[in-house]
């Protein structure tokens, strides 16, 4: 070793110290940069030389710059993030549900139900009042429109998710493309240097992109030796090395509704997304919204059916001069049981009463509804015939396969009573509501046009309000087919189930949040910049620099001494 | 709410970690403070249902209950006002009646002058007008005394100065609590009295069984519980599900053709029951039983002993109830009725001919009555065996007689039929006879001048009287025979005899009023004479079967007529009835008072319940102010501390020493 060797050695040490200071400077500068992973200089003592019988060290050399990151921790963070994003979205949808059902306020469906029932009660207190009849219809209308509105709101939320999923597809493409590009760059940089140096900065960026992607969808990643990261979802890969596959949003239809899915553009197969905000949206749409909608429809069907059945037994302040069934049958020759009616018709019958205004005479006629599984069983056609057999009435089947009953003389009116078959309710004759479920529930047009047909009596046209008494309690009375639950019980169960689910989701979300916080804390602890630590490092590098400079200076003095000999 | 704890991991720390921790802390504090502020400004602790699940579950049903209870209270209050108005009106009617009682007592005075009588008549006229006016009172557009008839004024004067009731007897109900209803109105019959006792035929019209007879109408309208019956021959059993059967035809269809073991079954109708047999008709054992506690077979009249019985099995009489739509041809076990002649309804001076020739159903008869214009109401009597006709016209008598045929009798509605009890005649006062079997009740003078004394001791019905006259040993066949019969047209006893030398007459026996009370001689007359008619001598007796509306208006109207006619015995009879009217009114008011009390109690109960429901709602939903405010202060203090800490911690740095 020569004195020049000393200088050479120390100058390498100076370079390392400079590098060290530069990295400290970089760390300090990025102390507040989100997602920044602190870097560390890797230095080694240089390979020694054998001089004579000694083996001497040859100074220090920098072998690389590494990022202090735990990739397993990152993977876990991403998974958790996906789950958290999912529960966040679900929670959002639940919160919206709670808001538009707003069951604890006084603008909810159960209040509308009470108001509807109360209107019938008011009518029993003042049975002659036309304005109270109209009030019942109005209350019914607002109940029906509220039921429809809630459904529309639920569907709008579903559609909004569809739009968001569509937008997210572009975002996913942008991210995966960038990851592919970064993969290539990182492989180029890291592969060309075999010192273990990492493509700092690029990796930070890629890590952040992966996090973003995990926010949208649930992904799995694996890093190759060349430093590239492959991204998988379900069994499909999205990014492999520098190649990224594009996705697109596609409309699929099934069970009468449109759903937006994310598919791979090359294979056209749908991605199996279980987490992330998109996973949340898909679950919110398929499980939360559709599930609630199904229960909601079930409730609405029961509501329509129950109110209609009770209403169809009663008589209004006046009789009908003509009425058309609000529901159609599949075929006028189909037995009523199998005619595509949503309500089951049973073997039985009903009565029609005709009233001649001139003589004031009322006549009662039995209309049998025979459903014994025989060829003579009642269909709409034979029903129309039995009704036409009543003197003064005619019944035809129109082109919509509805039955139209008409009084032939203008002085004749008719009313219905004692329906044991449920045929009137099923066909939509003398019913309160029209429609099948929450999409089309409305007041029967007949009543809209003439509130005096509101069937509040059970003792003949214009008498008593016994049916109004029953209708006033309709939501509280147990329904035989519903396991003796009342409609209100059923509705409350629906509201409570939703609240329960919402509550559970809240709990899950909290859990993921705090788990994520733990992971994040760990990650930040490991990969974040500690300024104090950097300060200490800086001092050390500074001192090392000073010391090496001093070695050079002393070597220089030695050289000068030598020169002066 | 956000978890306020930010986990710190052991080992290395970094500036971003510290920063995140502090930011998390601040965010948590802020969120908590905002939530508390929200609670304080809305006054609610539970802002969305999922904030507190158990509370929400409780509150949902409580809120529904409160909404219902408030309506029930409204119902109770309206009913209370309705009853209050009813009571006030009844009090006025009570006054009118009490006044009338006084007047009627003063009218039972044979020394009254014409002017005094006229004054009484005017006074009674005023009372009647006042009663009509009160009877037509309304509360909120609703007649107080019209039953369920919402459309027409209940009390209307008729041409013959009667008053007809146009309401009905339906009750109007209001809901006072969950599935609990209470009648709002009072039955007009219990207050004013608007209807005659009614003629209920005692005869069982006995509709026969037809394939179309509804199961619900069997057993006098009690119906048949739906279920499964089991048929067995001891070895093989067959269960037949009749739960969907609606009429007899359905039951027969379900059984016919089915096999017990290898033998096919057949069904038919015995006139009034079901008959079940093996198709081969070879006899043999068959048991029909109900499973468990079911009673389908029992009520179908075909239940046998558990071990069975020989075939065929003849079911018991299923006794179908009459309905409006029951064909008349099915009555009397399917033999029907002779309808051609119809019958007559008499109300005061008006005779209504009921044309039934074209009637096919029970309702057709009702309609024929209605279209005749008679002021009566018709219905099927309880038990579904017979029909009932009641007069709703006060102030006039009402009776039903034949029109040359036998229909009224066959329907069991003739008021003066052979089977009519004497005790029902003369407004239920019966026929006054001598109290022994020796002295005569009727004394006839025959056409040969001889007299014949007849004692009626022991007679119960009109037919008994006719038989006693026609079959008396003292009234043998021959030229002096006096024959008694019922009028073929209308009502009354008709006496006929062949003309002879002397006029045929009759008179009451001493101490008896039989000739008067049977309508043979006008009241007050001494002798009745058979008059020549179509070659024989005939005495057409009066109709003494007239019925009247049991009510105050009837009493007042009749009292007015009686005073006008100066009919002292009628005034006396009516004076007693006015007393009953007053009594009935007192009872009715008592009943209404009782209902009012009950409603008062229900209102108090309702209010108590509402208060406790609201309390429970508030407990679950509303914010505890003291709690929320102190929480807020604590949070503020903790946030202040966090801020101080953040400020002081971030100040510390080794860089100060570099």
Interface residues (C-beta under 8 A of the other chain):
Chain A: X31 X32 X38 X94 X95 X98 X99 X103 X104 X110 X111 X114 X115 X117 X118 X121 X122 X124 X125 X126 X127 X128 X129 X317 X346 X347 X348 X349 X351 X359 X360 X361 X362 X363 X364 X365 X366 X368 X370 X371 X372 X374 X420 X421 X457 X459 X462 X463 X464 X465 X466 X469 X472 X473 X476 X477 X488 X492 X495 X496 X498 X499 X500 X502 X503 X506 X510 X513 X514 X517 X518 X520 X521 X522 X524 X525 X526 X527 X528 X529 X530 X531 X532 X535 X536 X538 X539
Chain B: X2 X3 X5 X6 X7 X8 X9 X11 X12 X13 X14 X15 X16 X17 X19 X20 X21 X24 X44 X46 X48 X49 X50 X53 X56 X57 X59 X60 X61 X63 X64 X67 X68 X71 X72 X74 X75 X78 X79 X82 X140 X141 X142 X148 X149 X150 X151 X168 X170 X171 X172 X173 X174 X175 X178 X179 X181 X184 X212 X214 X216 X244 X245 X246 X247 X250 X253 X324 X325 X363 X367 X370 X371 X621 X653 X654 X655 X658
